[in-house]
């Protein structure tokens, strides 16, 4: 019996040793990743492995730090911060082969990465023009129901191009790419969204295609217009006739129903943030609001977030909210307003006093008497440069005046 036990122990030890041998760890260094948009189009981005459990993803001036990395035999699982998505890939001799996955949306994009590659896009020709400046853009120009306007803002240095497209609902964050001859190529990957823009460019025009992962694409056109401006974000969303105030009652992570009638909000300036944990523009706004709140929470000022989550279960929705709050050290309450869909139509039904929910995020400014003083649609994040600075200055001045009333 003792001999059998010793043999069993020996077999277990050998098995464990074999599993340890099979465990592969990524090499430190730079990788070029490709997401397969379709059979002929790939969306590239560059990341660096700092250690076996720490990565960083590069998009123009943005660096996204990743520290949720696990290994299993010959595979690695990479979960970007905050967002509910991940990369699952087999470690090969040259890099990685696998998928970028969003389980709740049933989306999978083929993913590969090559070790030692540092160029996001390859170039063959010198740039034939300079796209630096402002561009008046229209997406889905030939379909009225899908059409929307945007403002392109770009900088070019030889072949390299950086910038973003701003829309009435937010921006496409940090875009990075090249102008190869007359072919513009820009991409970004932030863990939630994978965007690719391609276009044929002249001195004064662009004709191109916008890809969001492998599930959506639409054409766009643009023309130079140095004085072009989008509609004022403060005038797009408003209270419908017959309504004077915003009212809601949604649960927090402890199951407590929270409303603006609670003592916490009485006789204070209140900011209501309509958002989602899956939304990159909301993440940018949440980072800013978190910092502002820490410095001003003792000045008769409060923030409350209303999360509209597409995840399928309430438990997972609250888990995503908790993950966001922990990552950003958010101290203000974030309530679960909706789960199972991020539909803006459904969101407006939860807030019927609004003419619509046009964008995540949307921010409602309420004075000490409960009167809505302003509603700001969308968010111009750090990728928009001067527009972000303009927003910060306007925000802080407006809130300061409300607090002092």
N, C-alpha and C positions, 0 to 999 in steps of 0.2 A: 504493500500500500504506500509505504514511504517512497519507494522507487518510482511509483506512478506519479506521486505528487511532485517529486523532483523533476521528472520528465515534463510534466505539465508546466511547471515554472520555467523550465528551460525553453520550452516552445513559446511561451508568452514573451520571455525576454528577447528571443530571436525575432519574433513578430514585431515587437516594439522597435527593435533595432532596424528592421527592414523599413518600417513606416518612417523612422527618422531619416533613413537614407533617402527615401523618396521625396521628402519635404524640400521644396525648392524655394529660394529666396531671391527676390529681384536684385540685380546689380544696382549700385548707386550710380547716378549719372543722368544724362538727358535722353529723353525718348520723344520721338515724333509719333503721335497717335493719328489714326484715320478712322472716322466713322463713315460707314458705307451708306450714302444717301440713296443711290440707285446703282445700276450696273456700270454706269460710266462716270459717276460723280462721287468724290470723297470729300469729307469735311475734316480738315486737319487742325490739330492743336498740339502744343508742346508742353511736356511736363518734365519735372526733375524728381528723381528718387533721392532723397537726402539720407535716408536710412531705411531699414527694412519696414518701418512703420510710419514713416513721415514722407509726404510728397508735397510738391507745390506745382500748381497749374498756372500757366502764363497766358494772359490776354492783354496785349499792349502794356499799359502801365499797371494793370491789375495783377496781383499775385494771390492765388487762393491756396491756403494751407490745408492739407488733408492729413488727418491723423487716425482715421478709422480704417485700418488696413489689417486684414487677416489672411492667413495662409492655410491651405489644406492640400496635402500631398504635392502635386505639381501645379496647383492653381492659386490664384490670388483674388481677393475680393476687396474692392476699393469703394468706399462710401464717402462721397463728398460731404462737406459740412452742411448741416441744416436740412438740405433737400432729401426727399424720400426717393432716391434713385441710387444705382450702384453699377460698377463695372465688375463683371465676373470673367476671368480670363485664365487660360493655360499659359504657363511660363515656358517659352521655347528657347532654343539656342540663340535666336536673334532678337527676341523681345516678348511680345504677348499676342495671343489670339483668343478672342472671346466675344462678349456682347456688352453693350450699354443697355441697362434694363430699368424700366419703370413698371413695376408690377401692377400698381393700382390702375394704370391706364392701359395695361396689356400691350405695352410697346417695347420692342426689342430692336436694337440697331447693331449690326455687325461691327466689331471693333478689333483693330490691330494696332500694334505699336512696335517701332523698330528702335533698338538701342543705338545710341551714338548719333542719331539724326538731330540737328538743331534748327534747320530751316523749316518754317511753317509751310511756305509755298516755294517751289522752285521757279526761277525766272530764266527766260531764254533771250528776250529782247530788252533793250533800254525802253524806259517809259516814253511814250510818244507825246504825252501832255502832262500837266500837273493838275491834279484834282483838288488841291488845297482850296478851301473856301466853303461857301454855303450853296447847297443844292435844294431846289424845290422839287419834291418827289411825290409821286402818286403810285400807290400799290393797288394791284388788280384794276387798272385803269379802264378796262373794257366791260367790267361787270359792276353795275351800279350798286347792287346789294352788298358787294364785298369791298367796294372802293374806299380807301382812306388816304389821308394826306400825311406827309412826313417832311422833316427837315434834315437833310444830310449835312454834317459838319465834319470836314476831313483835313488832315495834315499829311503832306507827302515829303519824303526825303529820299531823293533818287527813286528807286523802285518801291521803297517801303511806304505803306499807307496805314494810318490809324485814324480813328474817329468813331462816329456813331450815327444812327438815324434816330431822331426824336419824333415821336408821334403825339397825338393829343392824349394818349393814355400812358405815356412813359417813353423810355428809350430802350434801344437794343443793346445797351451796355457797351463794354469795351470791345470794339472790332479791330482786328489786326490783319494785315495782308499785304498784297503787292499790286502794282500796276505793271503787268508784263506786256510790253508793246501797248496795245489798246485794250487789253483784257484786265479788268479789275476783279480781284478776288479777295474777299474779306471773310473772316470767320471768328467765332467765339464759342467757348464751352465753359459753362460755369457750374456744371453739375446738375442743373435743372433744365436748362435749354441748350441746344446745340444749333447754332445759326450759321448759315452760309449765304453770302451774297456774291453773285457773279454778274458782270456787266461788260458790254462793249461800250467804250468811252470815246467821245470826241472832245474838243476843247469846250463845248457848251452843252453836251447832252450825254445821257446814259440810257441804255436799254438793257434790262437785266432780269435776273430771276432770284427770288428769295426762297431758301429751303429752311424748314424747321425740322431737324432730324430727317427721318425717312417717311414721315407720315403726312407732310404738308409742303406745298410749294405754290408760289404765285409770282406773276410777272410784276415788274415795276419799271417806271420811267422817271427820269429826272432832268432838270435843266438848271443851269447856273442862275442864281438870283441872290446877289449879295445882300439884299434888303428884305429877304423873305422871312416872315414870322408866322408861327402857328397861332391859332385862336388862343385867347387868354384862358389859362387853365382854371381861373377862378370864376368863370362864367358858364361853364359847361354843365354843371350839376347844381340843382337848386331844389328848394322845397316846393311841392305842388301847392296850388291854390287850395285854401282851406286848412292847411297845416301851418302851425307856428313853431313847433318844436320837434325835436327828434326823441322818440321813445322806443325802448326795447327792453327785453329781459331774456338773457342768455346765461347758460351755466359756465362756471369756471371749472378748473380741473378737480376741485373737491366736491362738485355737484351743487354748489351754492348758486342760486339764481341772482344775477347782478343786474341792476338797472340804474339809470341816471338819477332816480329818486333816493338812492342810498346815501347815507350820511357822508360817505367818503367824497362824494361829488358836490355836495351842497355848498353854495356860496363860493364856488371855485370856477376858474376857467377850465374847461374840459375839452380835450382833443379826442375825437372818436376816429380811430384808424380802421378803415375797411380794408382787409388784407387777407393773405393766405400764406401758409408756411412754404408753399411750393413756388412762390412768386419772387423772382430775382429783384424786380423793382421794389417790392415790399421789403425785401431783405435790406436793400440800400436805405430805404426810409427808416426801417426799424433800427438800424445801426445809428443813424443820426438822432432819432427820437430818444433812444436809450441814453445816449450821451447828454442830450439836452435835459431829459427828465432828472437825471442824477444831480444836475447842477441847479435845478429849479423846482424840485418837488416840494420844497418848504415855502413856496411863494404863492400859495392859493392856486395851485396848478395841478391838474391831473390828466392822465392819458388812459384810455381804455381801448384795447384792440378787439376787433370783431373778426374772427377767423372763419373764412369760407373754404372748406376743405373738400377736395375731390376723393380723398381716401374712403374706402368702402365701409369702414366700421367706426363707431364713436370712439372706441378704445384706441384705435390707431390714430385717429384725429387728435385726441388729447395727448398721445405719445409724441406726435409731431410738434404740437404746441410746446410741450415740456422741453423737447430737444432744442427748439429755437430759443426758448427763454434761457435755458442753461448755457447755450453757446454764446449768446449775446449779453448775458447777465441782465436780462430785462426784468425790471422791478415793478412795472405797472401790470395790471391784469390783462390777460388775453383770453377772451371768451370764445366758446365754440358756437358760432352762429348757424353753421350748416355743415353737414358732411354727406358724402356720397355724390356730390356734384359741386363744381365751382361755377355753375351757370350764373351769369349776371342777371338773367331774367328771374331766376329763383331768388337771387340775392335781393333784387328790388322788391320782391314779394315779402321778404322778411323786414324790409324797411320801406313800407308803402308811402311814406311821406316824401321820398325822393322821386324826382321826375324819371330817373333811371340810375342804375349802377353801370357807368360807362367803363370804369377802369378799376383794376386792383393795382396800386392802392388808390383809395379816395379818402380825403381827410376833412373832417367836419370840425369847425372851430365854434365853440359854444361859450358865451360869456357867463358871468356870475349869476345872471338872472335866468339862465336856461335858454336864451335866445340864440339862434344860429346866426352868426355874423359873417361866416364865409365858408364855402366848400371848395376845396382844391382837388381837381381831378388829375390823377396820375402822379408821377414823381420824376423829376429830372435828377438823376443820380450823378455821382462823381465823374462818370464818363463824359458828361456833357460840359465839363469845364466851367466856363464863365456862367452858364445858365444855372449850374448847381450853386455857385457862389451867390448869384442873384437871388435864388430861392432861399438860401440860408439867411441872408440879410433881411429879406422881406418877412420871412417867418418870425425871426427873433424880434424884429421891430413891432410886428403886429401883435404877437403874444404879449410882449412887454406892455404895450398900450392897454390890452385887455385886462391884464393883471392889475394895472394901476388905476383902472376905472373904479 
